[in-house]
């Protein structure tokens, strides 16, 4: 049998013993086995013996190339050792060989188990982080709505509706203002997300003079955004509210484009 045929025999022999070849390959191996040399027949028998001693492994996955090479190497070593060693030596050798393969396969199994476990842990961490983010968003919404209700329960509440201006014609909003307690709540919708190093600034215009009522940033334009206005201690009955885009931190006077405006 040629070197090529011998290599083919070895390849199919390992696959046959480990039950990892196709029906066509199994048929080809049985054909080669009929014409096999005495040494090849011995290789097949010793490989079966080693595999039998490995039966407790309950190997239920496709063997890797490393496992195949180890089994082939052990079987050839057993064949070559037969010429000068007794049966007891061969038995001990096979047990040692089976133990080595057991360690190898167990190592691979533990490696993949560890990889899967780490992947599962990462997925769980991401899921927990997403849940925590959702909880924080819901808590913020509940807090904002509670503040709105608290302002609406005041005896004297003003409602100022705001319309979008030229740079933001689809925008709209409202200011709910509790003058007695100096608090207000701003709600805006259809406002673009703020650019880098910019913030929106709310102004109250009294007698033509703009007074800052705080800065805020819109991060999600698709949602209604609520902002509590602290310390709006004004008592004007006439005037307006306006929103402009200013440098981060706000400006002493309006400098940017006006996005919304609403008269009292």
N, C-alpha and C positions, 0 to 999 in steps of 0.2 A: 504494500500500500504506500502511495506517495506521501511526501511531507504535507501536501495540501489536503489529501484525504485524511491523514492522521489528525490534522488540526480540526477538520470538519467533524471527525469522530469525537474528539475531545469536547468540542463545543456542544454537539448534540447530546453527548453522554451526560454532561453536567445538567443541561436543560431537562433531559428525560428524568434524571434522578430527582431533580427539584420540582418536577411537574410544571415547568415554565416554558414549554415549547408548544407549537401549534400541532394540530392533527397531521398536517402534511409533513412537518419536521419529524414527528414521532414515527411516521411511516418510513421516512428516509433513514432514520437512525436504526430501526429494526432491520432494514435492508443491509446497512453497513455492518451491523452486528453479526449477520450471517457469515460475512466474509472477513470477520475481524481476526487479527493475529492472536496468538495465545496471550501476549502481553496486554493487548487491548481488552481481551476478555477479562483478564485479571484486574485491569484498571476499572472496568465496569463493576465487577463483583466487589472490589474493595470500596469503591465509591458508594455502592449500595449499602455496604456494611457500615461505613462511616455515617451515611445519612440515616440509617436505621438507629444507630446509637444517638443520633441527634433528634430522634422522633419526639422526645419530650419538649422540644422547642415549640411545637405547634406552630410552625412557620406558616403564616397565612397571608403573606404579602409577596409581591414580586421581588425575587432576590436581586441584590445589587451586583455589579460586576466584581466588586471586592469579595463578596461572599462566594461567587462562582470560582474566582481565582484561588481562594483559600481552599475550597473543597477539592479542586483539581490538583493543587499542589500536595495536599495531604494524601490523596489517593495514589499519586505517582510515588510519593515517598514510601507509602505502604507497599506498593508493588516492588520497588527497588530494594526495600529492606527484607523482603521475603527470602532472598538468596542466602543471607547470612545470619538470620535471627530466628529465634523460636516463636512459637505461637503466643506464649505469654507476653513477650515483648511487644508483639504486634497489637495485642489486645490493649495493653497499657498505652501504647502509642495512639491507638484510635480513641481511647477515652480522653487522653490529653488533647488530641486534635479536636474532638467534639466540644470539649470544654473551651478551647480557644475560639471556636466558631460561635459557641454560645455567648462568650464575652463580647465578641465582635458584633453579633446581631443585637445583643442587649444594649450595647453602646449606641448603635444606630437608632434603636427603638427609643432609648432615653433621650437621645439628641432631638429626634423629631417630636417626641412628646413635650420636651422642654420648649421647643420652638412654638408648638401649637399653644402651649400654656401661656407663653409670653405674649403671643398674638391675641389670645382671648383676654388677657389682662389689659392690654393696650386698648382693645375695643371697649372693655368695660369702663376704663378710665375716661375714654372719649364720651361714652354714653352718660356717665355720671356728670361730666363737665357740661354737656348739653342740657341735662336736666337742671343743673344748678343755674345755668344761664336763664333757662325758661322760668324758673322759680323767681329769680331776681327781677325779671321783666314783669311778671305777674304781680309781685309785691309792690313794684314801683307804680304799676297801673292802679292797684287797689289804693295805695297811698294818695295818688293824685286825685282819684275819684272821691276819696274821703275828704280831701281838702276842698274839692269843688262843692261837695255837699255842705261842708261846714260854712263856706262862704255864702252859699245860696240860702242857708237858714238865717242869715243876718237880716235884721229888720229893714235896713236901707241898702239895697244892692242896685248898682248900675250895670247895665249890659251895653257894651259898645261893640258894634259889628264892624269888622275891618274887611276891606276889599283889596284885591291884588292891584298893583300899579303896572306901569308899562313894561318893566323888566320881568314881571311875574303876573301876567293877567289872570291866570287860573287860580291864584292863591286866594285864600279867604281865612278869616279867623274871628276871634271874639275875645274881649276882655270882660271878665266878671269881677266887679270891683265892690268890695266892702269898705266903704269910706270910714265908717265908725272905728274899725279896727286897723285901718291902714294896710289891708291885704287885698291882693287880687290874684286871679288865675288867668293866664294867657293860653288860649288854644289856637293852634295854627294848623293849616292843612295845605297840601300842594306847594310846599316850600322846598326849593332845591337843597340838597345837602351842602353844608358849608365847605368852601375850599380850604386848603391848608393855610394856617396862620390867619384865619378870618373867623368872625363871629357875627351873629345878628344882634342888633341892639334895639331895645324897645325904648321909645321916647314918649313922654307926655308933653303935648304942646299947650301951654297956657299963655294967653295974651301974646301969641307969636313967639314965645321963648321955649326952646326945647329943653326938657329936663330928663336926664337919663333915668330909666326905670329898670336897668339891668341888661345883661347880655345872656345869650343862649345859643346853642348849636343844634341844628337838625341833622340827625344821622340817618334816619330812615324816612325818606320823603313819602313813602307809600302809606304811612300810618299818620293818624292824627297825633300831634305832639302837644303835650301839656307842660306848662312851666308855671311854678308858683312865683309870684312877684312879692318880694318882701319889702316892707317899709315904703309903701306908696302913700305917704301921709300928705295927701293933697285934698283940697275941698272944692276944687273948681267945678262949676256946673256947665261951663262952656270950654271948648277946646277940642283936642283930638289926640289920638294915639297913632304912632307911626313906627314902622320897622325899617331900619336901614342895615346895609352890610358894612361892617367896620373891621379895622384891624383887631386881632385877638386881644382881649382885655377891655375893649371898648374905647370910645373917644369922648373928649369933653363936649364936643359939638358934632352934629351929623356931618360926615364927609363922604359917605358912600351912596350908592344908588338906593332909592326907596322901593321897598318890596310890597309894603302894605300900608294902608292908612284908613282910619275910621273916625268920624266925628262923634262927639258926645251928644 
